[in-house]
């Protein structure tokens, strides 16, 4: 009988301890907030400015890296920054029109027609060449059948000026005649592929959106 009483006492004590343990811990539903682990090491506090810096670092990793400044993409980005309205496709169409106009005016000797498209220095060089041709009694004629390619190959900004270099590939017929109108250079109906590299410049602070040719080479 004494053994039964001891077992009963132990059972009562165990029930009391279990009830107290249950009261302390309680029950948890899925909607309850996550309890902190008392055995986990404390988390270091992050100052607000450090949190902002971390956020900027995450955004920087998500954004594409800026192109190298000396690359073509970097040069075009510089031009875009200096001239917010700049777009490559409309510029190339404008450069094609200027190219065709200048080539035709140079051949005919009527450079005044393209005065706005040439820098003063380049206009002077072209005019000297035209004058020498006229002094020799020669005339030139250029016909462009088509401009096969026009692509930007370099771009940069120096000071207040933006520079863009374009490579043109065109099919041209070039004739040179003497003072008797006899052909002394080229041939009728003979077209050849010509590659020209022209550099255009624009004052980024000027109100006029005009681009002028400042350098030509083949």
Beta strands, then each sheet from edge to edge (+ up, - down):
strand 1: 139-158
strand 2: 161-177
strand 3: 183-185
strand 4: 192-203
strand 5: 212-217
sheet 1: 1+ 2- 3+
sheet 2: 1+ 2- 4+ 5-
end
